[in-house]
Amino acid sequence: MKGTIYYLSSCDTCKRILKELAPPEDITLVDIKLDPLTEKQLDHLRWLAGSYEVLFSKRALLYKERKLKEKTLTEENFRSLLLEHYTFLKRPVMVLGNDIFIGNTKNVVAAAKESLHS
């Protein structure tokens, strides 16, 4: 299975999840701080996920600082923000074959792990 895991190397949660997943060598690891998402990559993630909003982290510091919660954001707003700064991406994002797993909840990580090692 080919796949890609988008993560942040400075994020302890991402590190813990990567260790737990133990991805095989055919999985590409992309540190989004060092290698920011391109428009093409983001659009592909959106195609798999169904929306940009699903990929967007409302826990990001910038989300709070900019008071974005008080605004009505469109899909285009979410796309622009995701391209603007890596912290807006809900992490990690794991693309395994044609499946996408977004975030760090126990259920998401367990499903990704099962997909990786089945």
C-alpha positions in Angstrom: 0.0 0.0 0.0 1.3 3.4 -0.9 0.4 6.4 1.3 1.3 9.7 2.8 1.2 10.9 6.3 1.1 14.7 6.8 2.3 15.6 10.3 4.2 18.2 12.3 7.6 17.1 13.6 7.4 19.5 16.6 4.0 18.1 17.7 4.3 15.6 20.5 0.9 14.1 19.6 2.0 13.5 16.0 5.3 11.9 17.2 3.3 9.6 19.5 0.9 8.6 16.8 3.7 7.9 14.2 5.4 5.7 16.8 2.2 3.9 17.4 1.4 3.5 13.7 4.9 2.3 12.8 4.4 3.1 9.1 6.1 0.8 6.7 8.8 2.2 4.3 6.4 2.7 1.4 4.6 5.4 3.4 5.8 8.9 2.7 6.1 11.1 5.7 5.6 14.8 5.1 6.5 17.4 7.8 4.2 20.2 6.9 6.3 22.8 8.6 9.3 22.0 6.4 7.3 21.0 3.3 4.1 23.0 3.3 1.1 21.7 1.4 0.8 22.7 -2.2 -2.5 23.6 -3.8 -2.5 20.3 -5.6 -1.9 18.3 -2.4 -4.5 20.2 -0.5 -7.1 19.9 -3.3 -6.4 16.1 -3.4 -6.9 15.9 0.4 -10.2 17.8 0.0 -11.3 15.5 -2.7 -10.7 12.5 -0.4 -12.2 14.2 2.7 -15.2 15.9 1.1 -14.5 19.4 2.3 -11.7 21.8 3.4 -13.5 22.3 6.7 -13.0 18.7 7.7 -9.2 19.2 7.3 -9.2 22.5 9.3 -8.1 22.6 12.9 -10.3 24.9 15.0 -7.9 24.3 17.8 -5.1 26.2 16.1 -3.7 29.2 18.0 -4.1 31.4 15.0 -7.8 30.4 14.8 -8.3 31.8 18.3 -6.0 34.8 17.9 -7.8 36.0 14.7 -11.2 35.4 16.3 -12.2 33.3 13.3 -14.8 31.5 15.4 -16.8 34.8 15.2 -16.8 34.8 11.4 -18.7 32.7 8.9 -16.0 30.9 6.9 -16.7 29.4 3.5 -14.9 26.5 1.9 -12.8 29.0 0.0 -11.8 30.7 3.3 -10.8 27.3 4.7 -8.8 26.5 1.6 -6.9 29.9 1.8 -6.2 29.5 5.5 -4.9 26.0 5.0 -2.6 27.1 2.3 -1.5 30.2 4.3 -0.3 28.5 7.5 0.5 24.8 8.3 -1.0 25.1 11.8 -4.5 25.2 10.4 -4.3 21.6 9.2 -5.8 19.1 11.6 -3.0 16.7 12.3 -2.0 14.1 11.4 -3.6 13.5 8.0 -3.0 10.0 6.8 -3.7 9.0 3.2 -3.6 5.3 2.9 -4.5 4.0 -0.5 -7.8 5.7 -1.3 -8.7 6.2 2.4 -8.1 9.3 4.4 -7.8 9.5 8.2 -7.9 13.0 9.7 -6.9 14.0 13.3 -5.7 12.3 16.4 -8.8 10.8 18.1 -8.4 7.2 19.3 -10.9 5.9 16.7 -9.2 7.6 13.8 -5.7 6.4 14.9 -7.0 2.8 15.4 -8.7 2.8 12.0 -5.5 4.1 10.3 -3.4 1.5 12.1 -5.7 -1.3 11.0 -5.6 0.0 7.4 -1.8 0.2 7.5 -1.2 -3.2 8.9 -4.0 -5.3 7.3 
